Amino acid sequence: ELAVLDPVPDRPLPGQTGTAPPPIAYQLPLDAPVKAGLGTIDSNGIRSRGLSFVNGRGAALAVPADGIIVFAGPYRRSDGVIIIDHGGGWISLIVNAGTSRAKGKAVSRGDPLGWALGPIEVDLTHSGAAVSPAFIAASSTMLSNPPKGG
């Protein structure tokens, strides 16, 4: 079956990349170990829609990407939820978070956002589809050493 497929394209030469830049400049809102990732199924059989972190109450949070705060406050069983619209269909939902920033406030990536009210959960969606915040954050950061001179 493989013989009828087209051959694999050549690898890019050094300095050429076949990958597109990340869709948005994104960082995780806190530096803490990840407890569960996108798609993880917990003991109750519920599939995770984002990342869950191991963090303490009061941990500092940073804005993950430029955008506008569209909601900040308690919601259902959560003491605090922050929703940031990054434009282009990208939305971040940060659960168990508090902020003093008002709805409608423009925010910039890396700026202080607020504090953890418990274990943080981060969902990132693009046009309603779940996307791994870790994958986008890793795509936004240079993960390898730059080429050596010459």
Phi and psi in radians as a Rosetta constraint file:
Dihedral C 1 N 2 CA 2 C 2 CIRCULARHARMONIC -1.190 0.35
Dihedral N 2 CA 2 C 2 N 3 CIRCULARHARMONIC -0.489 0.35
Dihedral C 2 N 3 CA 3 C 3 CIRCULARHARMONIC -1.111 0.35
Dihedral N 3 CA 3 C 3 N 4 CIRCULARHARMONIC -0.446 0.35
Dihedral C 3 N 4 CA 4 C 4 CIRCULARHARMONIC -1.526 0.35
Dihedral N 4 CA 4 C 4 N 5 CIRCULARHARMONIC -0.154 0.35
Dihedral C 4 N 5 CA 5 C 5 CIRCULARHARMONIC -1.382 0.35
Dihedral N 5 CA 5 C 5 N 6 CIRCULARHARMONIC 2.706 0.35
Dihedral C 5 N 6 CA 6 C 6 CIRCULARHARMONIC -1.107 0.35
Dihedral N 6 CA 6 C 6 N 7 CIRCULARHARMONIC 2.630 0.35
Dihedral C 6 N 7 CA 7 C 7 CIRCULARHARMONIC -1.169 0.35
Dihedral N 7 CA 7 C 7 N 8 CIRCULARHARMONIC 2.744 0.35
Dihedral C 7 N 8 CA 8 C 8 CIRCULARHARMONIC -1.203 0.35
Dihedral N 8 CA 8 C 8 N 9 CIRCULARHARMONIC 2.365 0.35
Dihedral C 8 N 9 CA 9 C 9 CIRCULARHARMONIC -1.151 0.35
Dihedral N 9 CA 9 C 9 N 10 CIRCULARHARMONIC 2.709 0.35
Dihedral C 9 N 10 CA 10 C 10 CIRCULARHARMONIC -1.072 0.35
Dihedral N 10 CA 10 C 10 N 11 CIRCULARHARMONIC 2.628 0.35
Dihedral C 10 N 11 CA 11 C 11 CIRCULARHARMONIC -1.246 0.35
Dihedral N 11 CA 11 C 11 N 12 CIRCULARHARMONIC 2.615 0.35
Dihedral C 11 N 12 CA 12 C 12 CIRCULARHARMONIC -1.138 0.35
Dihedral N 12 CA 12 C 12 N 13 CIRCULARHARMONIC 2.619 0.35
Dihedral C 12 N 13 CA 13 C 13 CIRCULARHARMONIC -1.301 0.35
Dihedral N 13 CA 13 C 13 N 14 CIRCULARHARMONIC 2.786 0.35
Dihedral C 13 N 14 CA 14 C 14 CIRCULARHARMONIC -0.931 0.35
Dihedral N 14 CA 14 C 14 N 15 CIRCULARHARMONIC 2.386 0.35
Dihedral C 14 N 15 CA 15 C 15 CIRCULARHARMONIC 1.608 0.35
Dihedral N 15 CA 15 C 15 N 16 CIRCULARHARMONIC -0.275 0.35
Dihedral C 15 N 16 CA 16 C 16 CIRCULARHARMONIC -1.807 0.35
Dihedral N 16 CA 16 C 16 N 17 CIRCULARHARMONIC 2.453 0.35
Dihedral C 16 N 17 CA 17 C 17 CIRCULARHARMONIC -2.228 0.35
Dihedral N 17 CA 17 C 17 N 18 CIRCULARHARMONIC 2.438 0.35
Dihedral C 17 N 18 CA 18 C 18 CIRCULARHARMONIC -1.677 0.35
Dihedral N 18 CA 18 C 18 N 19 CIRCULARHARMONIC 0.066 0.35
Dihedral C 18 N 19 CA 19 C 19 CIRCULARHARMONIC -1.730 0.35
Dihedral N 19 CA 19 C 19 N 20 CIRCULARHARMONIC 2.503 0.35
Dihedral C 19 N 20 CA 20 C 20 CIRCULARHARMONIC -1.384 0.35
Dihedral N 20 CA 20 C 20 N 21 CIRCULARHARMONIC 2.708 0.35
Dihedral C 20 N 21 CA 21 C 21 CIRCULARHARMONIC -1.139 0.35
Dihedral N 21 CA 21 C 21 N 22 CIRCULARHARMONIC 2.751 0.35
Dihedral C 21 N 22 CA 22 C 22 CIRCULARHARMONIC -1.048 0.35
Dihedral N 22 CA 22 C 22 N 23 CIRCULARHARMONIC 2.636 0.35
Dihedral C 22 N 23 CA 23 C 23 CIRCULARHARMONIC -1.139 0.35
Dihedral N 23 CA 23 C 23 N 24 CIRCULARHARMONIC -0.571 0.35
Dihedral C 23 N 24 CA 24 C 24 CIRCULARHARMONIC -2.517 0.35
Dihedral N 24 CA 24 C 24 N 25 CIRCULARHARMONIC 2.648 0.35
Dihedral C 24 N 25 CA 25 C 25 CIRCULARHARMONIC -1.349 0.35
Dihedral N 25 CA 25 C 25 N 26 CIRCULARHARMONIC 2.013 0.35
Dihedral C 25 N 26 CA 26 C 26 CIRCULARHARMONIC -2.367 0.35
Dihedral N 26 CA 26 C 26 N 27 CIRCULARHARMONIC 2.475 0.35
Dihedral C 26 N 27 CA 27 C 27 CIRCULARHARMONIC -2.349 0.35
Dihedral N 27 CA 27 C 27 N 28 CIRCULARHARMONIC 2.695 0.35
Dihedral C 27 N 28 CA 28 C 28 CIRCULARHARMONIC -1.226 0.35
Dihedral N 28 CA 28 C 28 N 29 CIRCULARHARMONIC 2.537 0.35
Dihedral C 28 N 29 CA 29 C 29 CIRCULARHARMONIC -1.293 0.35
Dihedral N 29 CA 29 C 29 N 30 CIRCULARHARMONIC -0.171 0.35
Dihedral C 29 N 30 CA 30 C 30 CIRCULARHARMONIC -2.666 0.35
Dihedral N 30 CA 30 C 30 N 31 CIRCULARHARMONIC 2.764 0.35
Dihedral C 30 N 31 CA 31 C 31 CIRCULARHARMONIC -1.746 0.35
Dihedral N 31 CA 31 C 31 N 32 CIRCULARHARMONIC 1.639 0.35
Dihedral C 31 N 32 CA 32 C 32 CIRCULARHARMONIC -2.655 0.35
Dihedral N 32 CA 32 C 32 N 33 CIRCULARHARMONIC 2.733 0.35
Dihedral C 32 N 33 CA 33 C 33 CIRCULARHARMONIC -1.102 0.35
Dihedral N 33 CA 33 C 33 N 34 CIRCULARHARMONIC 2.528 0.35
Dihedral C 33 N 34 CA 34 C 34 CIRCULARHARMONIC -1.485 0.35
Dihedral N 34 CA 34 C 34 N 35 CIRCULARHARMONIC 2.246 0.35
Dihedral C 34 N 35 CA 35 C 35 CIRCULARHARMONIC -1.553 0.35
Dihedral N 35 CA 35 C 35 N 36 CIRCULARHARMONIC -0.713 0.35
Dihedral C 35 N 36 CA 36 C 36 CIRCULARHARMONIC -2.591 0.35
Dihedral N 36 CA 36 C 36 N 37 CIRCULARHARMONIC 2.504 0.35
Dihedral C 36 N 37 CA 37 C 37 CIRCULARHARMONIC -1.873 0.35
Dihedral N 37 CA 37 C 37 N 38 CIRCULARHARMONIC 3.059 0.35
Dihedral C 37 N 38 CA 38 C 38 CIRCULARHARMONIC -0.977 0.35
Dihedral N 38 CA 38 C 38 N 39 CIRCULARHARMONIC 2.190 0.35
Dihedral C 38 N 39 CA 39 C 39 CIRCULARHARMONIC 1.585 0.35
Dihedral N 39 CA 39 C 39 N 40 CIRCULARHARMONIC -0.137 0.35
Dihedral C 39 N 40 CA 40 C 40 CIRCULARHARMONIC -1.088 0.35
Dihedral N 40 CA 40 C 40 N 41 CIRCULARHARMONIC 2.421 0.35
Dihedral C 40 N 41 CA 41 C 41 CIRCULARHARMONIC -1.825 0.35
Dihedral N 41 CA 41 C 41 N 42 CIRCULARHARMONIC 2.163 0.35
Dihedral C 41 N 42 CA 42 C 42 CIRCULARHARMONIC -1.462 0.35
Dihedral N 42 CA 42 C 42 N 43 CIRCULARHARMONIC -3.114 0.35
Dihedral C 42 N 43 CA 43 C 43 CIRCULARHARMONIC -1.129 0.35
Dihedral N 43 CA 43 C 43 N 44 CIRCULARHARMONIC -0.318 0.35
Dihedral C 43 N 44 CA 44 C 44 CIRCULARHARMONIC -1.603 0.35
Dihedral N 44 CA 44 C 44 N 45 CIRCULARHARMONIC 0.019 0.35
Dihedral C 44 N 45 CA 45 C 45 CIRCULARHARMONIC 1.442 0.35
Dihedral N 45 CA 45 C 45 N 46 CIRCULARHARMONIC 0.251 0.35
Dihedral C 45 N 46 CA 46 C 46 CIRCULARHARMONIC -1.645 0.35
Dihedral N 46 CA 46 C 46 N 47 CIRCULARHARMONIC 2.270 0.35
Dihedral C 46 N 47 CA 47 C 47 CIRCULARHARMONIC -1.493 0.35
Dihedral N 47 CA 47 C 47 N 48 CIRCULARHARMONIC 2.286 0.35
Dihedral C 47 N 48 CA 48 C 48 CIRCULARHARMONIC -1.196 0.35
Dihedral N 48 CA 48 C 48 N 49 CIRCULARHARMONIC 2.419 0.35
Dihedral C 48 N 49 CA 49 C 49 CIRCULARHARMONIC -1.757 0.35
Dihedral N 49 CA 49 C 49 N 50 CIRCULARHARMONIC 0.108 0.35
Dihedral C 49 N 50 CA 50 C 50 CIRCULARHARMONIC -2.926 0.35
Dihedral N 50 CA 50 C 50 N 51 CIRCULARHARMONIC -2.561 0.35
Dihedral C 50 N 51 CA 51 C 51 CIRCULARHARMONIC -1.928 0.35
Dihedral N 51 CA 51 C 51 N 52 CIRCULARHARMONIC 2.488 0.35
Dihedral C 51 N 52 CA 52 C 52 CIRCULARHARMONIC -2.031 0.35
Dihedral N 52 CA 52 C 52 N 53 CIRCULARHARMONIC 2.417 0.35
Dihedral C 52 N 53 CA 53 C 53 CIRCULARHARMONIC -1.975 0.35
Dihedral N 53 CA 53 C 53 N 54 CIRCULARHARMONIC 2.733 0.35
Dihedral C 53 N 54 CA 54 C 54 CIRCULARHARMONIC -1.713 0.35
Dihedral N 54 CA 54 C 54 N 55 CIRCULARHARMONIC 1.807 0.35
Dihedral C 54 N 55 CA 55 C 55 CIRCULARHARMONIC -2.589 0.35
Dihedral N 55 CA 55 C 55 N 56 CIRCULARHARMONIC 2.799 0.35
Dihedral C 55 N 56 CA 56 C 56 CIRCULARHARMONIC -1.631 0.35
Dihedral N 56 CA 56 C 56 N 57 CIRCULARHARMONIC 2.825 0.35
Dihedral C 56 N 57 CA 57 C 57 CIRCULARHARMONIC -1.089 0.35
Dihedral N 57 CA 57 C 57 N 58 CIRCULARHARMONIC 2.382 0.35
Dihedral C 57 N 58 CA 58 C 58 CIRCULARHARMONIC 1.639 0.35
Dihedral N 58 CA 58 C 58 N 59 CIRCULARHARMONIC -0.089 0.35
Dihedral C 58 N 59 CA 59 C 59 CIRCULARHARMONIC -1.020 0.35
Dihedral N 59 CA 59 C 59 N 60 CIRCULARHARMONIC 2.413 0.35
Dihedral C 59 N 60 CA 60 C 60 CIRCULARHARMONIC -1.248 0.35
Dihedral N 60 CA 60 C 60 N 61 CIRCULARHARMONIC 2.448 0.35
Dihedral C 60 N 61 CA 61 C 61 CIRCULARHARMONIC -2.037 0.35
Dihedral N 61 CA 61 C 61 N 62 CIRCULARHARMONIC 2.527 0.35
Dihedral C 61 N 62 CA 62 C 62 CIRCULARHARMONIC -2.027 0.35
Dihedral N 62 CA 62 C 62 N 63 CIRCULARHARMONIC 2.704 0.35
Dihedral C 62 N 63 CA 63 C 63 CIRCULARHARMONIC -1.166 0.35
Dihedral N 63 CA 63 C 63 N 64 CIRCULARHARMONIC 2.189 0.35
Dihedral C 63 N 64 CA 64 C 64 CIRCULARHARMONIC -1.289 0.35
Dihedral N 64 CA 64 C 64 N 65 CIRCULARHARMONIC -0.521 0.35
Dihedral C 64 N 65 CA 65 C 65 CIRCULARHARMONIC -2.817 0.35
Dihedral N 65 CA 65 C 65 N 66 CIRCULARHARMONIC 2.695 0.35
Dihedral C 65 N 66 CA 66 C 66 CIRCULARHARMONIC -0.925 0.35
Dihedral N 66 CA 66 C 66 N 67 CIRCULARHARMONIC 2.513 0.35
Dihedral C 66 N 67 CA 67 C 67 CIRCULARHARMONIC 3.018 0.35
Dihedral N 67 CA 67 C 67 N 68 CIRCULARHARMONIC -2.811 0.35
Dihedral C 67 N 68 CA 68 C 68 CIRCULARHARMONIC -2.279 0.35
Dihedral N 68 CA 68 C 68 N 69 CIRCULARHARMONIC 2.313 0.35
Dihedral C 68 N 69 CA 69 C 69 CIRCULARHARMONIC -1.262 0.35
Dihedral N 69 CA 69 C 69 N 70 CIRCULARHARMONIC 2.101 0.35
Dihedral C 69 N 70 CA 70 C 70 CIRCULARHARMONIC -1.819 0.35
Dihedral N 70 CA 70 C 70 N 71 CIRCULARHARMONIC -0.267 0.35
Dihedral C 70 N 71 CA 71 C 71 CIRCULARHARMONIC -2.758 0.35
Dihedral N 71 CA 71 C 71 N 72 CIRCULARHARMONIC 2.446 0.35
Dihedral C 71 N 72 CA 72 C 72 CIRCULARHARMONIC -2.673 0.35
Dihedral N 72 CA 72 C 72 N 73 CIRCULARHARMONIC 1.996 0.35
Dihedral C 72 N 73 CA 73 C 73 CIRCULARHARMONIC 2.793 0.35
Dihedral N 73 CA 73 C 73 N 74 CIRCULARHARMONIC -3.098 0.35
Dihedral C 73 N 74 CA 74 C 74 CIRCULARHARMONIC -1.199 0.35
Dihedral N 74 CA 74 C 74 N 75 CIRCULARHARMONIC 2.587 0.35
Dihedral C 74 N 75 CA 75 C 75 CIRCULARHARMONIC -2.619 0.35
Dihedral N 75 CA 75 C 75 N 76 CIRCULARHARMONIC 2.192 0.35
Dihedral C 75 N 76 CA 76 C 76 CIRCULARHARMONIC 0.843 0.35
Dihedral N 76 CA 76 C 76 N 77 CIRCULARHARMONIC -2.096 0.35
Dihedral C 76 N 77 CA 77 C 77 CIRCULARHARMONIC -1.566 0.35
Dihedral N 77 CA 77 C 77 N 78 CIRCULARHARMONIC 0.105 0.35
Dihedral C 77 N 78 CA 78 C 78 CIRCULARHARMONIC -1.787 0.35
Dihedral N 78 CA 78 C 78 N 79 CIRCULARHARMONIC 2.385 0.35
Dihedral C 78 N 79 CA 79 C 79 CIRCULARHARMONIC -1.168 0.35
Dihedral N 79 CA 79 C 79 N 80 CIRCULARHARMONIC -0.495 0.35
Dihedral C 79 N 80 CA 80 C 80 CIRCULARHARMONIC -2.763 0.35
Dihedral N 80 CA 80 C 80 N 81 CIRCULARHARMONIC 2.376 0.35
Dihedral C 80 N 81 CA 81 C 81 CIRCULARHARMONIC -2.336 0.35
Dihedral N 81 CA 81 C 81 N 82 CIRCULARHARMONIC 2.397 0.35
Dihedral C 81 N 82 CA 82 C 82 CIRCULARHARMONIC -2.134 0.35
Dihedral N 82 CA 82 C 82 N 83 CIRCULARHARMONIC 2.242 0.35
Dihedral C 82 N 83 CA 83 C 83 CIRCULARHARMONIC -2.067 0.35
Dihedral N 83 CA 83 C 83 N 84 CIRCULARHARMONIC 2.216 0.35
Dihedral C 83 N 84 CA 84 C 84 CIRCULARHARMONIC -2.089 0.35
Dihedral N 84 CA 84 C 84 N 85 CIRCULARHARMONIC 2.204 0.35
Dihedral C 84 N 85 CA 85 C 85 CIRCULARHARMONIC -1.622 0.35
Dihedral N 85 CA 85 C 85 N 86 CIRCULARHARMONIC 2.038 0.35
Dihedral C 85 N 86 CA 86 C 86 CIRCULARHARMONIC -1.621 0.35
Dihedral N 86 CA 86 C 86 N 87 CIRCULARHARMONIC -0.028 0.35
Dihedral C 86 N 87 CA 87 C 87 CIRCULARHARMONIC 1.480 0.35
Dihedral N 87 CA 87 C 87 N 88 CIRCULARHARMONIC 2.861 0.35
Dihedral C 87 N 88 CA 88 C 88 CIRCULARHARMONIC 1.099 0.35
Dihedral N 88 CA 88 C 88 N 89 CIRCULARHARMONIC 0.365 0.35
Dihedral C 88 N 89 CA 89 C 89 CIRCULARHARMONIC 1.564 0.35
Dihedral N 89 CA 89 C 89 N 90 CIRCULARHARMONIC -0.002 0.35
Dihedral C 89 N 90 CA 90 C 90 CIRCULARHARMONIC -1.579 0.35
Dihedral N 90 CA 90 C 90 N 91 CIRCULARHARMONIC 2.243 0.35
Dihedral C 90 N 91 CA 91 C 91 CIRCULARHARMONIC -2.342 0.35
Dihedral N 91 CA 91 C 91 N 92 CIRCULARHARMONIC 2.328 0.35
Dihedral C 91 N 92 CA 92 C 92 CIRCULARHARMONIC -1.867 0.35
Dihedral N 92 CA 92 C 92 N 93 CIRCULARHARMONIC 2.378 0.35
Dihedral C 92 N 93 CA 93 C 93 CIRCULARHARMONIC -2.093 0.35
Dihedral N 93 CA 93 C 93 N 94 CIRCULARHARMONIC 2.085 0.35
Dihedral C 93 N 94 CA 94 C 94 CIRCULARHARMONIC -2.039 0.35
Dihedral N 94 CA 94 C 94 N 95 CIRCULARHARMONIC 2.028 0.35
Dihedral C 94 N 95 CA 95 C 95 CIRCULARHARMONIC -1.777 0.35
Dihedral N 95 CA 95 C 95 N 96 CIRCULARHARMONIC 2.545 0.35
Dihedral C 95 N 96 CA 96 C 96 CIRCULARHARMONIC 1.218 0.35
Dihedral N 96 CA 96 C 96 N 97 CIRCULARHARMONIC 0.713 0.35
Dihedral C 96 N 97 CA 97 C 97 CIRCULARHARMONIC -2.268 0.35
Dihedral N 97 CA 97 C 97 N 98 CIRCULARHARMONIC 2.531 0.35
Dihedral C 97 N 98 CA 98 C 98 CIRCULARHARMONIC -2.090 0.35
Dihedral N 98 CA 98 C 98 N 99 CIRCULARHARMONIC 2.655 0.35
Dihedral C 98 N 99 CA 99 C 99 CIRCULARHARMONIC -2.645 0.35
Dihedral N 99 CA 99 C 99 N 100 CIRCULARHARMONIC 2.692 0.35
Dihedral C 99 N 100 CA 100 C 100 CIRCULARHARMONIC -1.713 0.35
Dihedral N 100 CA 100 C 100 N 101 CIRCULARHARMONIC -0.011 0.35
Dihedral C 100 N 101 CA 101 C 101 CIRCULARHARMONIC -1.324 0.35
Dihedral N 101 CA 101 C 101 N 102 CIRCULARHARMONIC 2.457 0.35
Dihedral C 101 N 102 CA 102 C 102 CIRCULARHARMONIC -1.549 0.35
Dihedral N 102 CA 102 C 102 N 103 CIRCULARHARMONIC 2.706 0.35
Dihedral C 102 N 103 CA 103 C 103 CIRCULARHARMONIC -0.975 0.35
Dihedral N 103 CA 103 C 103 N 104 CIRCULARHARMONIC 2.384 0.35
Dihedral C 103 N 104 CA 104 C 104 CIRCULARHARMONIC 1.579 0.35
Dihedral N 104 CA 104 C 104 N 105 CIRCULARHARMONIC -0.112 0.35
Dihedral C 104 N 105 CA 105 C 105 CIRCULARHARMONIC -1.338 0.35
Dihedral N 105 CA 105 C 105 N 106 CIRCULARHARMONIC 2.253 0.35
Dihedral C 105 N 106 CA 106 C 106 CIRCULARHARMONIC -1.319 0.35
Dihedral N 106 CA 106 C 106 N 107 CIRCULARHARMONIC 2.396 0.35
Dihedral C 106 N 107 CA 107 C 107 CIRCULARHARMONIC -2.264 0.35
Dihedral N 107 CA 107 C 107 N 108 CIRCULARHARMONIC 2.699 0.35
Dihedral C 107 N 108 CA 108 C 108 CIRCULARHARMONIC -2.073 0.35
Dihedral N 108 CA 108 C 108 N 109 CIRCULARHARMONIC 2.520 0.35
Dihedral C 108 N 109 CA 109 C 109 CIRCULARHARMONIC -0.905 0.35
Dihedral N 109 CA 109 C 109 N 110 CIRCULARHARMONIC 2.283 0.35
Dihedral C 109 N 110 CA 110 C 110 CIRCULARHARMONIC 1.572 0.35
Dihedral N 110 CA 110 C 110 N 111 CIRCULARHARMONIC -0.281 0.35
Dihedral C 110 N 111 CA 111 C 111 CIRCULARHARMONIC -1.202 0.35
Dihedral N 111 CA 111 C 111 N 112 CIRCULARHARMONIC 2.674 0.35
Dihedral C 111 N 112 CA 112 C 112 CIRCULARHARMONIC -1.030 0.35
Dihedral N 112 CA 112 C 112 N 113 CIRCULARHARMONIC 2.347 0.35
Dihedral C 112 N 113 CA 113 C 113 CIRCULARHARMONIC -1.890 0.35
Dihedral N 113 CA 113 C 113 N 114 CIRCULARHARMONIC -0.775 0.35
Dihedral C 113 N 114 CA 114 C 114 CIRCULARHARMONIC 2.969 0.35
Dihedral N 114 CA 114 C 114 N 115 CIRCULARHARMONIC -2.467 0.35
Dihedral C 114 N 115 CA 115 C 115 CIRCULARHARMONIC -2.524 0.35
Dihedral N 115 CA 115 C 115 N 116 CIRCULARHARMONIC 2.749 0.35
Dihedral C 115 N 116 CA 116 C 116 CIRCULARHARMONIC -1.408 0.35
Dihedral N 116 CA 116 C 116 N 117 CIRCULARHARMONIC 2.383 0.35
Dihedral C 116 N 117 CA 117 C 117 CIRCULARHARMONIC -1.758 0.35
Dihedral N 117 CA 117 C 117 N 118 CIRCULARHARMONIC -0.041 0.35
Dihedral C 117 N 118 CA 118 C 118 CIRCULARHARMONIC 2.992 0.35
Dihedral N 118 CA 118 C 118 N 119 CIRCULARHARMONIC -2.856 0.35
Dihedral C 118 N 119 CA 119 C 119 CIRCULARHARMONIC -1.052 0.35
Dihedral N 119 CA 119 C 119 N 120 CIRCULARHARMONIC 2.181 0.35
Dihedral C 119 N 120 CA 120 C 120 CIRCULARHARMONIC -1.383 0.35
Dihedral N 120 CA 120 C 120 N 121 CIRCULARHARMONIC 2.442 0.35
Dihedral C 120 N 121 CA 121 C 121 CIRCULARHARMONIC -2.146 0.35
Dihedral N 121 CA 121 C 121 N 122 CIRCULARHARMONIC 2.349 0.35
Dihedral C 121 N 122 CA 122 C 122 CIRCULARHARMONIC -2.186 0.35
Dihedral N 122 CA 122 C 122 N 123 CIRCULARHARMONIC 2.099 0.35
Dihedral C 122 N 123 CA 123 C 123 CIRCULARHARMONIC -1.953 0.35
Dihedral N 123 CA 123 C 123 N 124 CIRCULARHARMONIC 2.388 0.35
Dihedral C 123 N 124 CA 124 C 124 CIRCULARHARMONIC -2.174 0.35
Dihedral N 124 CA 124 C 124 N 125 CIRCULARHARMONIC 2.248 0.35
Dihedral C 124 N 125 CA 125 C 125 CIRCULARHARMONIC -2.212 0.35
Dihedral N 125 CA 125 C 125 N 126 CIRCULARHARMONIC 2.652 0.35
Dihedral C 125 N 126 CA 126 C 126 CIRCULARHARMONIC -2.209 0.35
Dihedral N 126 CA 126 C 126 N 127 CIRCULARHARMONIC 2.007 0.35
Dihedral C 126 N 127 CA 127 C 127 CIRCULARHARMONIC 0.896 0.35
Dihedral N 127 CA 127 C 127 N 128 CIRCULARHARMONIC 0.692 0.35
Dihedral C 127 N 128 CA 128 C 128 CIRCULARHARMONIC 1.544 0.35
Dihedral N 128 CA 128 C 128 N 129 CIRCULARHARMONIC -0.189 0.35
Dihedral C 128 N 129 CA 129 C 129 CIRCULARHARMONIC -1.647 0.35
Dihedral N 129 CA 129 C 129 N 130 CIRCULARHARMONIC 2.333 0.35
Dihedral C 129 N 130 CA 130 C 130 CIRCULARHARMONIC -1.156 0.35
Dihedral N 130 CA 130 C 130 N 131 CIRCULARHARMONIC 2.395 0.35
Dihedral C 130 N 131 CA 131 C 131 CIRCULARHARMONIC -2.276 0.35
Dihedral N 131 CA 131 C 131 N 132 CIRCULARHARMONIC 2.504 0.35
Dihedral C 131 N 132 CA 132 C 132 CIRCULARHARMONIC -1.230 0.35
Dihedral N 132 CA 132 C 132 N 133 CIRCULARHARMONIC 2.051 0.35
Dihedral C 132 N 133 CA 133 C 133 CIRCULARHARMONIC -1.067 0.35
Dihedral N 133 CA 133 C 133 N 134 CIRCULARHARMONIC -0.572 0.35
Dihedral C 133 N 134 CA 134 C 134 CIRCULARHARMONIC -1.164 0.35
Dihedral N 134 CA 134 C 134 N 135 CIRCULARHARMONIC -0.705 0.35
Dihedral C 134 N 135 CA 135 C 135 CIRCULARHARMONIC -1.124 0.35
Dihedral N 135 CA 135 C 135 N 136 CIRCULARHARMONIC -0.809 0.35
Dihedral C 135 N 136 CA 136 C 136 CIRCULARHARMONIC -1.170 0.35
Dihedral N 136 CA 136 C 136 N 137 CIRCULARHARMONIC -0.708 0.35
Dihedral C 136 N 137 CA 137 C 137 CIRCULARHARMONIC -1.111 0.35
Dihedral N 137 CA 137 C 137 N 138 CIRCULARHARMONIC -0.726 0.35
Dihedral C 137 N 138 CA 138 C 138 CIRCULARHARMONIC -1.151 0.35
Dihedral N 138 CA 138 C 138 N 139 CIRCULARHARMONIC -0.587 0.35
Dihedral C 138 N 139 CA 139 C 139 CIRCULARHARMONIC -1.224 0.35
Dihedral N 139 CA 139 C 139 N 140 CIRCULARHARMONIC -0.388 0.35
Dihedral C 139 N 140 CA 140 C 140 CIRCULARHARMONIC -1.538 0.35
Dihedral N 140 CA 140 C 140 N 141 CIRCULARHARMONIC -0.053 0.35
Dihedral C 140 N 141 CA 141 C 141 CIRCULARHARMONIC -2.135 0.35
Dihedral N 141 CA 141 C 141 N 142 CIRCULARHARMONIC 2.444 0.35
Dihedral C 141 N 142 CA 142 C 142 CIRCULARHARMONIC -1.226 0.35
Dihedral N 142 CA 142 C 142 N 143 CIRCULARHARMONIC 1.968 0.35
Dihedral C 142 N 143 CA 143 C 143 CIRCULARHARMONIC -1.672 0.35
Dihedral N 143 CA 143 C 143 N 144 CIRCULARHARMONIC -0.243 0.35
Dihedral C 143 N 144 CA 144 C 144 CIRCULARHARMONIC -2.075 0.35
Dihedral N 144 CA 144 C 144 N 145 CIRCULARHARMONIC 2.899 0.35
Dihedral C 144 N 145 CA 145 C 145 CIRCULARHARMONIC -1.223 0.35
Dihedral N 145 CA 145 C 145 N 146 CIRCULARHARMONIC 2.536 0.35
Dihedral C 145 N 146 CA 146 C 146 CIRCULARHARMONIC -1.149 0.35
Dihedral N 146 CA 146 C 146 N 147 CIRCULARHARMONIC 2.744 0.35
Dihedral C 146 N 147 CA 147 C 147 CIRCULARHARMONIC -1.054 0.35
Dihedral N 147 CA 147 C 147 N 148 CIRCULARHARMONIC 2.518 0.35
Dihedral C 147 N 148 CA 148 C 148 CIRCULARHARMONIC -1.322 0.35
Dihedral N 148 CA 148 C 148 N 149 CIRCULARHARMONIC 2.612 0.35
Dihedral C 148 N 149 CA 149 C 149 CIRCULARHARMONIC -0.801 0.35
Dihedral N 149 CA 149 C 149 N 150 CIRCULARHARMONIC 2.619 0.35
